[in-house]
């Protein structure tokens, strides 16, 4: 088995990294993805699916779509409404909002990687990816403004900034497009029927 170069994979998968002006933040985003890929036992970042039952779209494609939607929305907010959203925060949070899927969708990991040391400590369906993604971002030290925008499905975050709301809405827009094209249903219908984190 070859040793995957996760850092190169992340940089190639997400050219939107270049739009993060803060060098340290850009490297923290890469570091979080590298940790997730290593601990999840993945061979390649493109192997992570958008969802456990939707394989027509990869997680990378979804993350890039969310990022592009959010960037364009931020430009509209600035141009038409005079708002001043922090683009670095938006791009970093978009790129990290589904990094937790490295831990959640482990049924798709190559069989020979299943016995990697400590893999079972991290990789599990027990923790929703928005929470494990937040934990990864926290671990590598991204700013609180970025961390707050990662738990996109949760109401427990006390301060929902404009940037956090933008990430959440961009995620919904991308996800609705994917569930509609792949299964002919809305995101809300998909969550009600298939989400692994429902009671």
C-alpha positions in Angstrom: 0.0 0.0 0.0 1.4 3.4 -0.9 1.6 6.2 1.6 -0.9 8.9 0.6 0.4 12.4 0.6 -2.6 14.0 2.3 -1.3 17.5 2.3 -0.9 17.5 -1.5 -4.3 15.9 -1.9 -6.0 18.6 0.2 -4.2 21.5 -1.6 -5.2 20.0 -5.0 -8.7 19.2 -4.0 -9.4 22.7 -2.7 -8.0 25.5 -4.9 -10.2 27.8 -2.9 -7.5 27.7 -0.1 -5.7 30.3 -2.2 -8.4 32.8 -1.5 -7.7 32.7 2.3 -5.4 35.7 2.8 -4.2 34.8 6.3 -1.3 32.3 5.8 -1.7 30.7 9.2 -5.4 30.1 8.8 -4.9 28.6 5.4 -2.3 26.2 6.8 -4.7 25.3 9.8 -7.4 24.4 7.3 -5.0 22.0 5.5 -3.8 20.6 8.9 -7.3 19.8 10.0 -8.0 17.9 6.8 -4.7 16.0 7.0 -5.5 14.9 10.6 -9.0 13.8 9.6 -7.8 11.8 6.6 -5.0 10.2 8.7 -7.2 9.2 11.6 -10.1 8.1 9.4 -7.8 5.8 7.5 -8.6 7.2 4.0 -6.4 6.6 0.9 -7.7 9.6 -0.9 -9.7 12.7 -0.1 -11.9 12.1 -3.2 -13.0 8.7 -1.7 -15.2 10.4 0.9 -18.8 10.4 -0.2 -21.2 13.4 0.1 -23.5 11.1 2.1 -23.5 7.4 3.0 -26.2 6.7 0.4 -25.4 9.3 -2.2 -22.3 8.4 -4.3 -22.9 10.6 -7.4 -21.3 13.5 -5.6 -18.1 13.4 -3.5 -17.6 15.3 -0.3 -15.0 17.4 -2.1 -17.5 18.5 -4.8 -20.0 19.5 -2.1 -17.5 21.4 0.0 -16.3 23.3 -3.1 -19.9 24.0 -4.0 -20.7 25.4 -0.5 -17.6 27.5 -0.6 -18.4 29.0 -4.1 -22.0 29.7 -3.1 -20.8 31.4 0.1 -18.2 33.5 -1.6 -20.7 34.8 -4.2 -23.3 35.4 -1.4 -20.8 37.4 0.6 -20.0 39.5 -2.5 -23.7 40.2 -2.9 -24.1 41.1 0.7 -21.2 43.6 0.3 -22.3 45.1 -3.0 -26.1 45.3 -2.5 -26.4 45.7 1.3 -23.2 47.4 2.5 -22.3 44.5 4.8 -18.7 43.6 5.5 -18.5 39.8 5.9 -15.0 38.4 6.7 -14.1 36.4 3.6 -11.3 34.5 5.3 -13.7 33.3 8.0 -16.3 32.3 5.4 -13.9 30.3 3.2 -12.1 28.6 6.0 -15.4 27.6 7.7 -16.9 26.4 4.4 -13.8 24.3 3.7 -13.9 22.8 7.2 -17.7 22.4 7.6 -17.6 18.7 6.5 -14.1 17.7 7.5 -15.8 15.6 10.2 -17.0 13.2 7.5 -13.4 11.8 7.6 -14.6 10.2 10.9 -18.2 9.6 10.1 -18.3 7.7 6.8 -15.7 5.1 7.6 -17.6 2.2 6.0 -16.0 3.4 2.7 -12.4 3.2 3.9 -10.1 0.7 2.2 -10.3 -2.6 4.0 -6.5 -2.9 4.6 -6.6 0.4 6.6 -9.2 -0.8 9.1 -6.6 -2.1 11.6 -4.6 1.1 11.8 -3.6 2.0 15.3 -6.0 4.3 17.1 -8.4 4.4 14.2 -11.3 3.1 16.3 -10.6 5.9 18.8 -11.5 8.6 16.3 -13.5 7.0 13.4 -17.1 6.3 14.3 -20.7 7.1 13.3 -21.4 8.0 16.9 -20.4 11.6 16.6 -22.1 13.8 13.9 -19.6 15.2 11.4 -20.4 18.8 12.3 -19.3 18.1 15.9 -16.1 16.1 15.0 -15.3 18.8 12.4 -15.6 21.5 15.0 -13.3 19.4 17.2 -10.7 19.1 14.5 -10.8 22.9 13.8 -10.5 23.5 17.5 -7.5 21.1 17.8 -5.5 22.9 15.1 -6.3 26.3 16.6 -8.5 28.0 14.0 -10.0 31.2 15.3 -13.3 31.0 17.3 -15.0 32.9 14.5 -14.3 30.0 12.2 -15.1 27.3 14.8 -18.5 28.8 15.4 -19.5 28.5 11.8 -18.7 24.7 11.5 -21.6 23.1 13.5 -24.0 24.0 10.6 -27.0 21.8 11.7 -26.9 22.7 15.4 -28.8 25.4 17.3 -26.5 25.2 20.4 -24.0 27.7 19.1 -24.8 30.8 21.2 -23.5 33.4 18.7 -24.6 32.9 15.2 -22.5 35.5 13.3 -23.3 36.7 9.8 -20.4 34.4 8.5 -21.8 31.4 10.4 -25.3 32.0 8.9 -23.8 32.4 5.4 -22.0 29.0 5.8 -25.2 27.4 7.0 -27.3 28.8 4.1 -24.7 27.9 1.5 -24.5 24.3 2.8 -28.3 24.0 2.6 -28.3 25.4 -1.0 -25.6 22.9 -2.1 -27.2 20.0 -0.2 -30.6 20.7 -1.6 -29.2 20.7 -5.1 -27.4 17.4 -4.5 -30.4 15.5 -2.9 -32.7 16.8 -5.7 -30.4 15.8 -8.5 -29.4 12.4 -7.0 -32.7 11.3 -5.4 -35.4 13.8 -6.4 -36.0 15.0 -2.8 -35.2 18.0 -0.7 -32.5 18.1 2.0 -35.2 18.2 4.6 -36.8 15.1 3.2 -33.4 13.4 3.0 -32.6 14.2 6.7 -36.0 13.0 7.8 -35.6 9.7 6.0 -31.9 8.9 6.0 -29.9 10.9 8.5 -27.9 8.7 10.8 -28.1 11.3 13.6 -31.9 11.4 13.9 -33.6 10.2 17.1 
